[in-house]
Amino acid sequence: AEYPAKTNYLYMTYSASEHDLKFEDHGVMVLGNGPYCIGSSVEFDWCAVSCVRTLRKNGIPAIVVNHNPETVSTDYDESDRLYFEELSFERTMDIYETEKSMGIIVSVGGQIPNCIALPLHRQGCRILGTSAASIDTAEDRNKFSALCDSLGIDQPDWAQSTGIEAAKKFAERVGYPVLVRPSYVLSGAAMRVASNGAELVSFLENAADVSEEHPVVISKFILNAKEVEFDAVADDGEILNFAISEHVENAGVHSGDATLVLPAQKLYVETIRRVKRIAGNIAAALKITGPFNMQFICKNNDVKVIECNLRSSRTFPFVSKTFKCNFIELATKAMVGLPATPFPIKLLDLDYVGIKAPMFSFQRLLGADPTLGVEMASTGEVACFGQDMHEAFLLSMMSAGFKIPKKQKTVLFAIGPKSEKLDLLPYAALLEKNGYTLYGTEGTTEYFSKNGVKISPLYKPSSDKMPQATDMISNGKIELVINVPDSMNSVDATNGYKMRRCAVDFGVSLITNSKCAIELIQALDSISGIPCMSMTDIYGLGKPTRKWTKPTLNLQRMLTSKSNMASPKANGGKFFQSNDEVEKMTRRGRSTSFSAPQVMVVNPKA
């Protein structure tokens, strides 16, 4: 039998004679993130929920439109009205007209709401925050590149794809590799790096299928450059707060798959200055009101803009957690016309580092090649905080399922490009110095051995010689595989794929990026144990205490039970190996009692 529903779940329907409700609130519509998929997950739901809570806290009725039962935004008590409906243009228009809403917020639900901003605007809907025209300018690759040219903002050489022959001529003029970039897409769908003419033709055809209504742009792909992200909140073109983070990996890895460091640890001051200046100019030109994200490619203080997303990014929850201030709350106030006061963020006062690392599902995807590129592949992420970058990096890797090689301490190097061999050479020597047993494929072994690194050869799957690298991996004799593929060689790609796939299938830790491998080796060299601390402990790092100075690298922090403030305690420049050592030092150093954190041993020293 039918009965009145008391929970806040609403649906639209056709051919009905009357509504079950009265529509007198005229609230603000917040479009959610829709179904979870690669590139659109719980990060955007956090943004939507933060927006809704800010609206309600300020007495503005919030109307949520979303159809994903796994989200918090679809909890019946999170909003004043909840429409469990698809995020389509037609359905959004139906709800807008029925509710007589005062406006729609499209910038907190990811790419899906962004894609319907322009059609909604054309039908007379009021888009709150950044205008639909500005959103279209940023999303349309051709329009955005033209805007940057008009503002004198540097960007990689680009051209709109008007045909195969024109694309080939452009690629020959600027030189391969080139990047094929469709418009209005999420998570880099159909985005590819073409290394030759045949790849360019194939990638252009695929991009045209994905982005039929909007132009495809081809741009020069810059090798060995760093990618920098700029997340910010603006009000009428003026930036209120911002966060600059850097990728551990070089440019060429999608931002959703990259390892993100905040605050940035390895950027030149001049690079940061130029990033801020460019972002400010674009924010003013587009009259941005609300959240936005920009991505830059930087090399030797040469800063070029890649793209601008006039919406919240998947980094906003991480930035808000790191800085201990809610960027979406500030953005919501700006979008609805409430007073928006910037948060007092002082980067030099942060005595910790946050790292966001991706999680992948390659083990569940039979046959998938576990490599990273410009199209997103990760299905989750973790964020960890440490006293320095090395500590935060190790914690994030382990939280994402990475197993530190500490039993047999065996590492296999299979490095394709010569430049990567050169970069990794001193770090292979560092592993050897720390007692690791090194193995390598033929070319890698030859290069490392000539340069004084002790390494034993293993053979690729295409070779008849023994011992085989895949056999050693499958038999559990290798704990870590560092395989940097050389995409220019198809045979090596086939061998590399088999080794990578073998590592994934047998649960062996795998790294396919040289920058990540270098950061891991540096961290293993400098850290033997990590104190386990809560976020309260992390936020307390660096606060002044009565007897101790500010903590520095490789210092053990502890909490006093009285003041709940963090204090450092050194042990000859090394981390404590056990709580007994902590308690012993505590009794000598202070008369007050401590609640010492547990210490997790990650790299036992001989």
Residue pairs with C-beta under 8 A, 6 or more apart in sequence:
4 20
7 76
8 76
8 77
8 79
8 80
8 81
8 82
9 76
9 82
9 84
10 21
10 81
10 82
10 83
10 84
11 83
11 84
11 85
12 83
12 85
12 91
12 94
12 95
12 98
19 98
23 98
23 99
23 100
25 61
25 80
25 81
25 99
26 61
26 99
26 100
26 101
26 102
27 55
27 60
27 61
27 62
27 63
27 80
27 81
27 99
27 101
27 102
28 55
28 60
28 61
28 62
28 63
28 101
28 102
28 103
28 104
28 105
28 128
28 336
29 63
29 64
29 65
29 92
29 95
29 96
29 99
29 101
29 103
29 104
29 105
30 48
30 51
30 52
30 55
30 62
30 63
30 64
30 65
30 73
30 79
30 104
30 105
30 108
30 109
31 48
31 65
31 66
31 87
31 92
31 104
31 105
31 106
31 108
31 109
31 112
31 113
32 44
32 45
32 48
32 64
32 65
32 66
32 67
32 68
32 71
32 73
32 74
32 87
32 109
32 113
33 40
33 41
33 44
33 45
33 48
33 66
33 68
33 71
33 73
33 109
33 110
33 112
33 113
34 40
34 66
34 67
34 68
34 86
34 87
34 109
34 110
34 112
35 67
35 68
36 42
36 68
36 70
37 186
37 187
38 187
38 256
38 376
38 377
38 378
38 379
39 110
39 111
39 186
39 187
39 188
39 189
39 256
39 314
39 376
40 110
40 111
40 112
40 186
40 187
41 314
41 379
41 380
42 71
43 313
43 314
43 315
43 316
43 317
43 318
43 381
44 108
44 109
44 110
44 312
44 314
45 68
45 71
45 72
45 73
46 72
46 316
46 317
46 328
47 108
47 109
47 291
47 312
47 316
47 317
47 328
48 64
48 66
48 71
48 73
48 108
48 109
49 72
49 73
49 78
50 108
50 320
50 326
50 328
50 329
50 332
51 62
51 105
51 108
51 328
51 331
51 332
52 62
52 64
52 73
52 78
52 79
53 78
53 329
54 326
54 328
54 329
54 332
54 333
55 61
55 62
55 332
55 336
56 62
56 79
56 80
58 333
58 336
58 338
60 336
61 80
61 81
62 79
62 80
62 81
63 79
63 80
63 81
63 82
63 83
63 95
63 99
63 101
64 73
64 74
64 78
64 79
64 81
64 82
64 83
65 83
65 85
65 87
65 91
65 92
65 95
66 73
66 74
66 82
66 83
66 84
66 87
66 109
67 74
67 84
67 85
67 86
67 87
68 74
69 84
72 78
73 79
74 82
74 84
76 82
81 99
83 95
85 91
85 95
87 109
87 112
87 113
87 116
88 116
89 116
89 119
89 120
92 104
92 116
92 120
92 125
93 120
93 123
93 125
95 101
96 104
96 120
96 125
101 126
102 126
103 125
103 126
103 127
103 128
103 336
104 120
104 125
104 126
104 127
104 128
105 128
105 129
105 290
105 332
105 335
106 113
106 114
106 116
106 117
106 120
106 127
106 129
106 135
106 311
107 113
107 114
107 129
107 130
107 290
107 291
107 310
107 311
107 312
107 331
107 335
108 291
108 311
108 312
108 328
108 331
108 332
109 311
110 186
110 311
110 312
110 314
111 184
111 185
111 186
111 311
112 186
113 311
114 135
114 139
114 309
114 310
114 311
115 139
115 184
117 127
117 132
117 135
117 136
118 132
118 133
118 135
118 136
120 127
120 132
121 127
121 131
121 132
121 133
122 132
127 135
128 290
128 335
128 336
129 289
129 290
129 331
129 334
129 335
130 286
130 287
130 288
130 289
130 290
130 292
130 310
131 287
134 286
134 287
134 288
134 310
135 310
135 311
136 143
137 143
137 144
137 147
137 286
138 144
138 286
138 307
138 308
138 309
138 310
139 183
139 184
139 214
139 309
139 310
140 183
140 184
140 214
140 215
141 158
141 160
141 181
141 182
141 183
141 214
141 215
141 216
141 217
141 307
142 160
142 183
142 215
142 217
144 307
144 308
145 155
145 158
145 217
145 219
147 282
147 285
147 286
148 154
148 155
148 282
148 305
149 155
151 281
151 282
151 285
153 278
153 281
153 282
153 305
154 302
154 303
154 304
154 305
155 219
155 304
155 305
155 306
156 179
156 219
156 220
156 221
156 222
156 297
156 304
156 306
157 174
157 219
157 220
158 217
158 218
158 219
158 220
159 166
159 167
159 170
159 217
159 218
159 219
160 215
160 216
160 217
160 218
161 167
161 180
161 204
161 207
161 208
161 215
161 216
161 217
161 218
164 201
164 204
167 200
167 204
167 218
168 197
168 200
168 201
170 178
170 218
171 178
171 194
171 197
171 200
171 218
174 220
175 220
176 194
176 195
176 196
177 193
177 194
177 195
177 221
177 223
178 193
178 194
178 200
178 218
178 219
178 220
178 221
179 191
179 192
179 193
179 194
179 218
179 219
179 220
179 221
179 374
180 190
180 191
180 192
180 193
180 194
180 200
180 203
180 204
180 207
180 216
180 218
181 191
181 207
181 216
181 217
181 218
181 219
182 189
182 190
182 191
182 207
182 208
182 210
182 211
182 214
182 216
183 211
183 214
183 215
183 216
183 217
184 211
184 213
184 214
185 191
185 210
185 211
187 254
187 256
187 375
187 376
188 254
188 256
188 374
188 375
188 376
189 210
189 375
190 203
190 206
190 207
190 209
190 210
190 211
190 375
191 207
191 254
191 374
191 375
192 199
192 203
192 206
192 207
192 373
192 374
192 375
193 221
193 252
193 373
193 374
194 200
194 203
195 487
195 488
200 218
204 216
204 218
207 216
208 216
221 252
222 251
222 297
222 299
222 304
223 250
223 252
224 250
224 299
224 419
225 250
225 251
225 297
225 298
225 299
226 246
226 247
226 250
226 251
226 266
226 267
226 297
226 298
226 299
227 246
227 247
227 249
227 250
227 251
227 253
227 255
227 258
227 295
227 296
227 297
227 298
227 306
228 244
228 245
228 246
228 247
228 264
228 267
228 271
228 275
228 295
228 296
228 297
228 298
228 303
229 244
229 245
229 246
229 247
229 255
229 260
229 293
229 294
229 295
229 296
229 313
229 315
230 242
230 243
230 244
230 275
230 276
230 279
230 293
230 294
230 295
230 296
231 242
231 243
231 245
231 291
231 292
231 293
231 313
231 315
231 316
231 319
231 327
232 239
232 240
232 241
232 242
232 243
232 279
232 283
232 291
232 292
232 293
232 294
233 239
233 240
233 241
233 242
233 290
233 291
233 292
233 327
233 330
233 331
233 334
233 340
234 240
234 283
234 288
234 289
234 290
234 292
234 334
235 289
235 334
235 340
236 287
236 289
237 283
237 284
237 285
237 286
237 287
237 288
237 289
238 283
238 284
239 279
239 280
239 283
240 330
240 334
240 340
240 342
241 325
241 327
241 330
241 342
241 343
241 345
242 276
242 279
243 262
243 263
243 315
243 319
243 322
243 323
243 327
244 263
244 264
244 267
244 272
244 275
244 276
245 260
245 261
245 262
245 263
245 264
245 315
245 319
246 260
246 261
246 264
246 265
246 266
246 267
247 253
247 255
247 258
247 259
247 260
247 261
248 258
248 259
248 260
248 261
248 393
248 513
248 515
248 516
248 519
249 258
249 259
249 372
249 513
249 515
249 516
250 513
250 515
251 297
252 373
252 374
253 372
253 373
253 374
253 513
254 372
254 373
254 374
254 375
254 376
254 377
255 295
255 313
255 314
255 315
255 376
256 314
256 358
256 376
256 378
256 381
257 358
257 372
257 376
257 377
257 378
258 358
259 355
259 356
259 357
259 358
259 393
259 396
259 516
259 519
260 315
260 318
260 355
260 356
260 357
261 353
261 354
261 355
261 389
261 392
262 318
262 319
262 322
262 353
262 354
262 355
262 356
263 322
263 347
263 350
263 353
264 272
265 353
265 389
267 298
268 301
270 301
271 298
271 301
271 303
274 301
274 303
275 296
275 298
275 303
278 294
278 296
278 303
278 305
279 294
282 288
282 294
282 305
282 308
283 292
286 308
286 310
288 310
289 334
289 335
290 310
290 311
290 331
290 332
290 334
290 335
291 311
291 312
291 313
291 316
291 327
291 328
291 331
292 308
292 309
292 310
292 311
293 308
293 309
293 311
293 312
293 313
293 315
293 316
294 305
294 306
294 307
294 308
294 309
295 305
295 306
295 307
295 308
296 303
296 304
296 305
296 306
297 303
297 304
297 306
298 304
312 327
312 328
312 331
314 381
315 356
316 327
316 328
318 354
318 356
318 383
319 327
320 326
320 327
320 328
321 354
321 383
321 535
322 350
322 354
322 383
322 385
323 343
323 345
323 350
324 539
325 343
325 345
330 340
330 341
330 342
330 343
332 338
333 339
333 340
334 340
349 542
350 542
351 387
351 541
351 542
351 550
351 551
352 385
352 386
352 387
352 392
352 538
352 539
352 541
352 542
353 385
353 386
353 387
353 388
353 389
353 391
353 392
354 383
354 384
354 385
354 392
355 383
355 384
355 385
355 386
355 389
355 392
355 393
355 395
355 396
356 381
356 382
356 383
356 396
357 381
357 382
357 383
357 384
357 393
357 396
357 397
357 399
357 400
358 378
358 380
358 381
358 400
359 378
359 379
359 380
359 381
359 382
359 400
359 401
360 370
360 377
360 378
360 379
361 379
361 380
362 368
362 370
362 504
363 504
363 505
363 507
367 501
369 497
369 500
369 501
370 500
370 501
370 503
370 504
370 510
370 512
371 485
371 500
371 512
372 512
372 513
381 400
382 396
382 399
382 400
383 396
384 392
384 395
384 396
384 399
385 392
385 395
385 535
385 538
386 392
386 393
386 394
386 395
386 530
387 541
387 551
387 553
387 555
387 557
388 553
388 554
389 519
390 519
390 522
390 523
390 526
390 527
391 523
391 527
391 530
393 519
393 520
393 523
394 404
394 520
394 523
394 524
394 527
394 530
394 602
395 530
397 404
397 520
398 404
398 602
402 509
403 479
403 507
403 509
404 509
404 524
404 602
404 603
405 411
405 436
405 479
405 480
405 509
406 479
406 602
406 603
406 604
407 479
408 437
408 477
408 479
409 435
409 436
409 437
409 479
410 436
410 437
410 438
410 439
410 477
410 478
410 479
410 480
411 431
411 436
411 437
411 438
411 439
411 478
411 479
411 480
411 481
411 482
412 439
412 440
412 441
412 458
412 469
412 472
412 473
412 478
412 480
412 481
412 482
412 483
412 499
413 424
413 428
413 438
413 439
413 440
413 441
413 444
413 445
413 448
413 455
413 482
414 440
414 441
414 444
414 460
414 469
414 481
414 482
414 483
414 484
414 495
414 496
414 499
415 421
415 424
415 440
415 441
415 443
415 444
415 482
415 483
415 484
415 514
416 484
416 485
416 486
416 489
416 492
416 496
417 484
417 486
418 447
420 484
420 514
421 443
421 444
421 447
421 448
423 514
423 518
424 482
424 484
424 514
424 517
424 518
425 447
425 448
425 451
425 453
427 517
427 518
427 521
427 522
428 438
428 448
428 453
428 455
429 452
429 453
430 521
430 522
430 525
431 438
431 521
431 524
432 438
432 453
432 454
432 455
434 524
434 525
434 603
435 606
437 456
438 448
438 453
438 454
438 455
438 456
439 445
439 455
439 456
439 457
439 458
439 469
439 472
439 478
440 448
440 455
440 456
440 457
440 458
441 457
441 458
441 459
441 460
441 469
441 495
442 457
442 459
442 460
442 463
444 455
445 455
445 456
445 457
445 458
448 455
449 455
458 467
458 468
458 469
458 472
459 465
459 466
459 467
459 468
459 469
460 468
460 469
460 495
460 498
460 499
461 468
461 469
461 470
461 494
461 495
461 498
461 499
462 491
462 494
462 495
469 478
469 499
469 502
470 498
470 499
470 502
472 478
473 481
473 499
473 502
473 503
473 506
473 508
474 502
474 506
476 506
478 503
478 508
479 508
479 509
480 508
480 509
480 510
480 511
481 499
481 500
481 503
481 508
481 509
481 510
481 511
482 511
482 517
483 496
483 499
483 500
483 503
483 510
483 511
483 512
484 512
484 513
484 514
484 517
485 492
485 493
485 496
485 497
485 500
485 512
486 492
486 493
486 496
487 493
500 510
500 512
502 508
503 509
503 510
504 510
511 517
511 520
524 602
524 603
526 554
527 554
527 575
527 602
527 603
528 574
528 575
528 577
528 601
528 602
528 603
528 604
528 605
529 575
529 576
529 577
529 599
529 600
529 601
529 602
529 603
530 575
530 599
530 600
530 602
531 556
531 557
531 558
531 575
531 576
531 597
531 598
531 599
531 600
532 597
532 598
532 599
532 600
533 557
533 597
536 564
537 557
537 559
537 566
537 597
540 559
540 564
540 565
540 566
541 551
541 557
541 566
542 550
542 551
542 566
543 565
543 566
544 550
545 560
545 563
545 565
545 566
545 567
547 567
547 590
548 567
548 568
549 568
550 568
551 557
551 566
551 567
551 568
552 568
554 570
554 573
554 574
554 575
555 568
555 569
555 570
556 568
556 569
556 570
556 571
556 575
556 576
556 582
556 599
557 566
557 567
557 568
557 569
557 597
558 566
558 567
558 569
558 582
558 586
558 594
558 595
558 596
558 597
559 565
559 566
559 567
559 594
559 595
559 596
559 597
560 567
560 592
560 593
560 594
560 595
561 592
561 593
561 594
561 595
562 592
569 582
569 585
569 586
569 589
571 581
571 585
575 599
576 582
576 585
576 599
577 599
577 601
578 599
579 596
579 598
579 599
582 594
582 596
582 597
582 599
583 594
583 596
586 593
586 594
586 596
